[in-house]
Amino acid sequence: MAVIYMDNNATTKVDPAVLEEMLPYFSEQYGNPSSMHTFGGKVGRVLTQARERVAAAFNCHPDEVIFNACGTEGDNTAIRSALASQPDKRHIVTTRVEHPAVLNLAKHLERKGYEATYLGVDEQGRLDLDELRDAIRHDTALVSVMYANNETGTVFPIQEVAQIAKERGALVHTDAVQVLGKIPFDLKTLPVDFLAVSGHKVHAPKGVGALFVRKGVQFRPFMLGGHQERGRRAGTENTTGIIGLGKACEIASANIAHENSVVKALRDRLEKGLMAAVPDTRVNGDPDNRLPNTTSLAFQYVEGESILLMLDAFGVCASSGSACTSGSLEPSHVLRAMGVPFTYAHGSIRFSLSRFNTEADVDVVIKELPPIIKRLREISPFGRGGQHQPADCTC
Ligand SMILES: Cc1ncc(COP(=O)(O)O)c(C=O)c1O
């Protein structure tokens, strides 16, 4: 059975062109880029090219790019650096809908005596910029706001967020893990100090990421050891991963128009097809500012996990939008923050497409999913034929 992969916000397939660039560096050109000999030096030059490619995608200087292992590392490094470089400032501002890479660090920092303010979102997942203005204090070291949400695809107004933070004297970090290759950004005009991306979300392999640190911003490394990355991230470089990320960035920049026309049209076809075929369905997220590849659909009165299992039988890979993790009945923190009613939150499914999806993929889902929902609603205690109709609690 063919796999219909629509879980690209979780991870992506390595692009064959990316893999091809990487392959010689596993077994033929395996030198250490820090070595003095020519063999290692050759790899060093390829890393320089990869850094230039990433910098070109970001429109920043190559020296502003630090390679690391993943988006989580970039987020942690930025937040910790901002606090370590400003010891008199012990407050950060972030949002209630960040990825755990930011949220769990913020909670950890609170336990260590720092203070954190978590901005709320409205029912479409949007921020209130006045709330942000009010939250920034004289001792705010950093504002860390994600560029786009991984569950709903809602895109935050990072330009405005960064301007507000700068005016009030705070550093700014944005988690752009879901944005690279999906919407264009330009670090010459976007006034953030830190920006984190991850290779495996952009058709490069897992285990590589990059953190932009603006020139002139004080930086405190997270990893101490060797002098790699000009002393800013110790540890022998993941050369193959970095080469892959460089190539993936080059392809991502060339494909951004395709992403916002062809991939977006596929997403819209899927969304419209399902909305037309399944009553009591709604879209989670901001319809006007959304990643072009993402739709989070809430099917009332069904369990997301049951939908996923039944879709799996057709080879369809989607995600329950991180809802109901590991058997708990709690909907995801993002849907809770948005106040999505209980009966919708539990039936939320995220489809995230990529340039490797086809119209045929979309049409399989439009054909197979409506009968699945119908069947599940028939057997659901909360379904239309059921006895128990819970009040719509906003969890
Ligand atoms: C918005 C966001 N931030 C951070 C991460 C973490 O990235 P990584 O898996 O590379 O650590 C993810 C991954 O799901 C994400 O979606």
The ligand as a Gaussian input file, in Angstrom:
#p B3LYP/6-31G(d) Opt

LIG

0 1
 C        7.514000      25.136000      15.943000
 C        8.536000      24.108000      16.296000
 N        9.570000      24.454000      17.053000
 C       10.527000      23.583000      17.396000
 C       10.461000      22.280000      16.992000
 C       11.545000      21.342000      17.408000
 O       12.385000      21.073000      16.309000
 P       13.376000      19.826000      16.347000
 O       12.539000      18.610000      16.173000
 O       14.306000      20.043000      15.201000
 O       14.071000      19.870000      17.647000
 C        9.377000      21.855000      16.208000
 C        9.251000      20.437000      15.817000
 O        8.159000      19.890000      15.793000
 C        8.394000      22.799000      15.833000
 O        7.355000      22.456000      15.091000

